[in-house]
Amino acid sequence: MPDRSHQPRRVRRSSSRPRRLITMAVVMAAALAVGGTLPTSAAQAHGSGDVVQRGLDRLVHDDKYPAALAAVVDRDGHTRNYTSGVADLRTGAKVPADGQVRAGSNTKTFTATVVLQLVGEGKVSLDAPIEKYLPNLVRGEGIDGRRITVRQLLQHTSGLPNYTDFTGDLTGKKRHTYLQPRALLDLALAHKARFVPGAKWEYSNTNYLLAGLLIEKVTGRPLAEQITHRVIERIGLRHTYFPGVGEEGIREAHPEGYYAAKPGKPLKNITEMDPSWGWAAGQVVSTPGDLNRLFTALSGGKLLKHAQLAQMRTTVPADLWPGARYGLGVVSTPLSCGGLMWGHGGDIPGYHTRTGVTDDGRAATIAATADQAPVKQGPADVLAAVGAALCG
């Protein structure tokens, strides 16, 4: 999924969340008018003179990712797609331009957007306790749903333990197991609270598991349907979907995803897997271009009313990477050329993505085809490449 566990001690469980810069092996973690998309060969023709292509080539040649792909939108709304490496280590197949990848914790932005739409419709209050919507459900040692607000869930300040710390290894045979949301919640609630709600920030996929259950309770409809109708179809994300129950493959052209237990270990193909454990925190499949459209649509007010967008962008310091601040399902990061980029990012076995858009219309998403970087510096270089694309 933005990536499995935020805890450095659990780095073997890659997850649906963006992860710390200081643990480099696991973190660097749209109605957009497209003026013309260059084919991969055209983008690559810029060669060493193109900052984006150089960044992708570094990810492949220096950081040893099997493949990297990017979609970049300039100030004039023109989109270019870039690729480097190979889509399949066995066959050497070409990387598809703007191919589909597991988007990991970028799913959290989809989920938060639906919750905030419900806030705008008067059906949910950000400062109401989750108990109001899911009575008698959130209970455990030091855990009480009467004291945890919807806002704290979306902003990772609830203190709830992270269920992906307790799922076991999801990269072996268990990756073909379907896991229900309530079973995942039970895993989390069997452990004591991390801290008093509101006391600090700490990434927990459990927060978005509950946000998904909230959506289903309030709407009376499945989470996948609500994300599809309210976000994906609304802004025309043609290559984005929420996988169905038991769906292990990726539907359209895509690079294969790879996993290694730690940097330097052999990579194994992990493309096919049951992503149900990610659910509201990390199950979506998308493309770099569609992720750009999502975050650009949010920035442009095409998915949320002004008041709810302002709430989404109200941030607190986040222990992700230098300068990161977390809002409600979005992350702001300062750019070297000034200003902020807004996005999220995600890591799930096989894929590592980072996203960023600016308020003047620039956008960049880069995906690499291993969530555990073959080289320790790799995740940091992915995030740096996004920033360079926006500033270049």
KAHUGI-V793176 format. One record per helix or strand. SS is the DSSP state (helix for helix, strand for strand). FROM is the first residue (numbers start at 0). LEN is the number of residues. If there is no record, write none. Layout:
# KAHUGI-V793176
[[SS/FROM/LEN] [SS/FROM/LEN]]
This chain:
# KAHUGI-V793176
[[helix/7/3] [strand/36/2] [helix/39/5] [helix/46/3] [helix/50/11] [strand/66/7] [strand/78/8] [strand/93/1] [strand/99/3] [helix/103/17] [strand/128/1] [helix/129/3] [strand/138/2] [strand/142/2] [helix/144/3] [strand/148/1] [helix/149/6] [helix/162/3] [helix/172/4] [helix/180/9] [helix/204/15] [helix/222/10] [strand/240/2] [strand/253/1] [strand/257/2] [strand/267/2] [helix/274/3] [helix/278/4] [strand/283/4] [helix/287/12] [helix/305/7] [strand/315/2] [strand/324/2] [strand/330/4] [strand/339/4] [strand/345/3] [strand/349/8] [strand/362/6] [strand/369/1] [helix/377/14]]
